[in-house]
Structures are given as structure tokens and as C-alpha cells.
């Protein structure tokens, strides 16, 4: 996992996205560069051709004036709608827009207010658009609570061993690994060592900053699940010194909603 931005990556990803937009507006199947961000996102979320075309068109109206005009002339508004996509894009299926779908559960798109559900305009998430353009950055809405772990100094032998053990548990299918008997100061380097063993990055959460509202917790967990997939990261959660007042209840509720590696 790397969030390093290079000019070549930005150029490759931007060109691939613009080519995909041209494909969709011309009625052709999307042929994205295999090494670009669009292809990576498509693979990571398991998008089919229809879902990919919907996402590409939603991105196109934001970055391409001709695509925006094309969409406005055909949809009668600035963004494509569910009903328009179902009627005009190849291989349409309603379950692409269900709340549990990759497009919506993954927060790749959001529904703007429409007269009916099917008339709701589809808008790409800003952070997803930036990712597709070659700028991989953790979503800004997470940063008050979750942040990447800066590479610490090289782990000690015991930290490396603990990280390898945690990575082995993840490899065996465990979605959550407890770092028992691990001093608080050792947890970040152990998490980084485990992540590196899996070819991933690591982030940590300030559980004291978690909201108490269940819907806000749900939204935050869904957003982290998306970012964990996009940026290939595991999450370090430190519950050692929390009291109920500090947010232990919110932490448990948050952890129950997560779908990534913790």
C-alpha cells in the first residue's frame, strides 16, 4: 500500500478516467488502463460493467465539460439519475443501487434529493473522485478520528515477532487480532510490522473522539471500511485505558460495524 503521489500515476489515472468517460458517453464498453486507479478501484470493490459505467459517468460530469453537457442534455439535469442509468446503460440491474451495494455501502456514490428514489441524482464522493484522478488520500471526514501511523523507527526484535504473529492470524482468516500483553508504546510499531507482513498500511483510531450517535457511528464505520479497501490498511484500536465515560460503549459499537482488519 502506498499513498505516494507521482506525476506518472496522476497522468496515468487521469487519462484512464477520461478515456473511460469517453467510452460511456459514446456507448462503448469501458476499457480502462489496467494500471490506473479506475481499474484498481473496480477490482477492489468487485464492480461489474454496469456499476463501473455508472461510477465513471458520475465522475465524468465533474471533470469533463463535454460529458457534463452530454449528461444535462439527456438527463435534463447536471447529474445522471438511477432511472436514466437503468434505461440507457448496458447491463442494468436495480441491485446496483441497493443500500448494501458496493456503490452505496462503499460510499462511492451518494444519492442527492430527487422527486422519487429513481429520480435521485447520483453524485460521486469527492474523495473517491480524487482517488480516481490519482490522488490517494485518506478521507478528510475520518481525519479527526482516524489517521495513518507514521513509520516509526525500525521495530525491535520482540515487536517484529509480535507483528508477524498478528499477521499470521490475519492470514488465517481472523478479522480482528488482540495484541495481548503488548505495552501501549509497542502497539503502533507492532501494528506497522503486522501490516507490512501483509503488504498493507496501518492507521490508528482515537476512540475518545468517536461520536455517541449510532447513525454517525454507522456512517464512520462504513467510510473507514471503504478507505481500508481503497488504501489497503489495517486499523489499530487501543481500548486499554478507556472508561465508559471515555467512549468504551461507542468503541464497541464501532468495532461491531467494521468489515476490515482490526
ZAMAR-789810 format. One line per 3 residues: number of its first residue (from 1); their letters; for each residue x, y, z of C-alpha. Coordinates in steps of 0.25 Angstrom, whole numbers, always signed. Layout:
# residues N
NUM = a = X/Y/Z ~ ...
# end
This chain:
# residues 262
1 = xxx = +0/+0/+0 ~ +5/+14/-4 ~ -1/+27/-3
4 = xxx = +11/+34/-10 ~ +6/+42/-22 ~ +15/+43/-34
7 = xxx = +13/+51/-47 ~ +13/+38/-55 ~ +2/+32/-46
10 = xxx = -7/+44/-47 ~ -5/+45/-62 ~ -8/+30/-64
13 = xxx = -20/+30/-55 ~ -26/+43/-60 ~ -24/+39/-75
16 = xxx = -31/+25/-72 ~ -43/+32/-65 ~ -44/+42/-77
19 = xxx = -44/+31/-87 ~ -54/+23/-79 ~ -63/+35/-79
22 = xxx = -62/+36/-94 ~ -65/+21/-95 ~ -78/+23/-87
25 = xxx = -83/+35/-94 ~ -80/+28/-107 ~ -88/+16/-103
28 = xxx = -75/+7/-103 ~ -71/-3/-92 ~ -61/+3/-83
31 = xxx = -47/+0/-86 ~ -39/+6/-74 ~ -23/+5/-73
34 = xxx = -20/-7/-65 ~ -10/+0/-57 ~ -19/+12/-54
37 = xxx = -27/+16/-41 ~ -40/+13/-48 ~ -36/-2/-51
40 = xxx = -31/-3/-37 ~ -44/+2/-30 ~ -52/-7/-40
43 = xxx = -45/-19/-35 ~ -45/-16/-20 ~ -60/-13/-20
46 = xxx = -63/-24/-30 ~ -71/-15/-39 ~ -78/-21/-51
49 = xxx = -78/-13/-64 ~ -91/-6/-61 ~ -87/-1/-47
52 = xxx = -74/+3/-53 ~ -81/+11/-64 ~ -90/+18/-54
55 = xxx = -78/+22/-46 ~ -70/+27/-58 ~ -82/+35/-63
58 = xxx = -83/+41/-49 ~ -68/+45/-49 ~ -69/+50/-63
61 = xxx = -79/+61/-60 ~ -69/+66/-50 ~ -57/+67/-59
64 = xxx = -61/+67/-73 ~ -69/+79/-79 ~ -74/+71/-91
67 = xxx = -78/+60/-82 ~ -86/+69/-73 ~ -93/+75/-85
70 = xxx = -96/+62/-91 ~ -102/+57/-78 ~ -110/+70/-76
73 = xxx = -116/+69/-90 ~ -120/+54/-88 ~ -124/+55/-73
76 = xxx = -129/+69/-72 ~ -120/+72/-60 ~ -105/+72/-57
79 = xxx = -104/+58/-51 ~ -109/+45/-56 ~ -121/+38/-49
82 = xxx = -124/+24/-45 ~ -135/+23/-55 ~ -127/+29/-66
85 = xxx = -115/+19/-64 ~ -125/+7/-63 ~ -131/+11/-76
88 = xxx = -119/+15/-84 ~ -106/+8/-79 ~ -103/-6/-83
91 = xxx = -106/-18/-74 ~ -115/-10/-64 ~ -119/-16/-51
94 = xxx = -126/-10/-39 ~ -118/-16/-28 ~ -106/-8/-33
97 = xxx = -113/+3/-25 ~ -118/-4/-12 ~ -112/+1/+1
100 = xxx = -104/-11/+2 ~ -98/-10/-12 ~ -83/-7/-14
103 = xxx = -87/+7/-20 ~ -95/+11/-8 ~ -89/+3/+4
106 = xxx = -76/+7/-1 ~ -79/+21/-1 ~ -74/+22/-15
109 = xxx = -87/+30/-19 ~ -97/+37/-11 ~ -112/+40/-15
112 = xxx = -116/+54/-16 ~ -130/+58/-13 ~ -140/+55/-24
115 = xxx = -155/+55/-26 ~ -154/+40/-25 ~ -143/+30/-22
118 = xxx = -141/+26/-36 ~ -141/+41/-40 ~ -130/+43/-30
121 = xxx = -117/+49/-36 ~ -104/+41/-34 ~ -92/+49/-29
124 = xxx = -78/+43/-27 ~ -72/+45/-14 ~ -61/+55/-14
127 = xxx = -50/+46/-8 ~ -53/+35/-18 ~ -52/+45/-30
130 = xxx = -39/+49/-25 ~ -34/+35/-23 ~ -39/+32/-38
133 = xxx = -30/+44/-42 ~ -18/+38/-36 ~ -18/+45/-22
136 = xxx = -20/+35/-12 ~ -22/+41/+2 ~ -30/+37/+14
139 = xxx = -44/+43/+14 ~ -44/+56/+21 ~ -56/+53/+29
142 = xxx = -48/+42/+36 ~ -36/+50/+40 ~ -42/+56/+53
145 = xxx = -43/+41/+58 ~ -34/+32/+49 ~ -20/+35/+44
148 = xxx = -9/+27/+37 ~ +2/+23/+46 ~ +15/+29/+42
151 = xxx = +26/+19/+40 ~ +33/+18/+54 ~ +47/+15/+56
154 = xxx = +50/+0/+52 ~ +43/-9/+61 ~ +51/-17/+72
157 = xxx = +52/-32/+70 ~ +40/-34/+80 ~ +32/-24/+73
160 = xxx = +35/-31/+59 ~ +32/-44/+65 ~ +18/-39/+71
163 = xxx = +15/-33/+57 ~ +18/-46/+50 ~ +9/-54/+59
166 = xxx = -2/-44/+57 ~ +0/-44/+42 ~ -1/-60/+43
169 = xxx = -15/-59/+50 ~ -20/-49/+39 ~ -15/-59/+28
172 = xxx = -22/-70/+35 ~ -35/-62/+33 ~ -36/-55/+47
175 = xxx = -43/-41/+44 ~ -39/-36/+58 ~ -26/-39/+66
178 = xxx = -24/-35/+80 ~ -10/-30/+84 ~ -10/-36/+98
181 = xxx = +1/-33/+108 ~ +6/-22/+98 ~ +11/-9/+104
184 = xxx = +3/+3/+99 ~ +16/+9/+93 ~ +19/-4/+86
187 = xxx = +5/-5/+79 ~ +8/+5/+67 ~ +21/-2/+63
190 = xxx = +15/-16/+65 ~ +3/-11/+56 ~ +12/-6/+45
193 = xxx = +20/-19/+45 ~ +8/-27/+44 ~ +3/-18/+33
196 = xxx = +16/-19/+25 ~ +16/-34/+27 ~ +2/-34/+19
199 = xxx = +7/-23/+9 ~ -3/-13/+15 ~ -2/+0/+22
202 = xxx = -7/+3/+37 ~ -15/+14/+43 ~ -20/+17/+57
205 = xxx = -32/+22/+63 ~ -35/+32/+75 ~ -46/+24/+81
208 = xxx = -49/+36/+90 ~ -53/+44/+78 ~ -64/+35/+74
211 = xxx = -78/+40/+73 ~ -89/+34/+82 ~ -99/+35/+72
214 = xxx = -102/+21/+66 ~ -104/+27/+51 ~ -91/+35/+52
217 = xxx = -84/+22/+57 ~ -90/+15/+45 ~ -86/+25/+35
220 = xxx = -72/+26/+41 ~ -70/+11/+40 ~ -75/+10/+26
223 = xxx = -66/+21/+22 ~ -54/+14/+29 ~ -58/+1/+22
226 = xxx = -57/+8/+9 ~ -44/+14/+12 ~ -38/+1/+17
229 = xxx = -41/-5/+4 ~ -36/+7/-5 ~ -23/+9/+3
232 = xxx = -21/-5/+7 ~ -20/-3/+22 ~ -22/-9/+36
235 = xxx = -27/-1/+48 ~ -20/-1/+62 ~ -31/+1/+73
238 = xxx = -25/+4/+87 ~ -36/+1/+98 ~ -27/-1/+109
241 = xxx = -29/+11/+117 ~ -43/+15/+114 ~ -55/+16/+123
244 = xxx = -69/+16/+119 ~ -69/+31/+120 ~ -57/+32/+111
247 = xxx = -65/+25/+100 ~ -63/+10/+102 ~ -78/+8/+98
250 = xxx = -76/+16/+85 ~ -63/+8/+83 ~ -70/-6/+84
253 = xxx = -82/-1/+75 ~ -72/+4/+65 ~ -64/-9/+65
256 = xxx = -76/-17/+63 ~ -79/-9/+50 ~ -66/-11/+44
259 = xxx = -63/-20/+32 ~ -48/-19/+31 ~ -36/-24/+38
262 = x = -34/-19/+53
# end
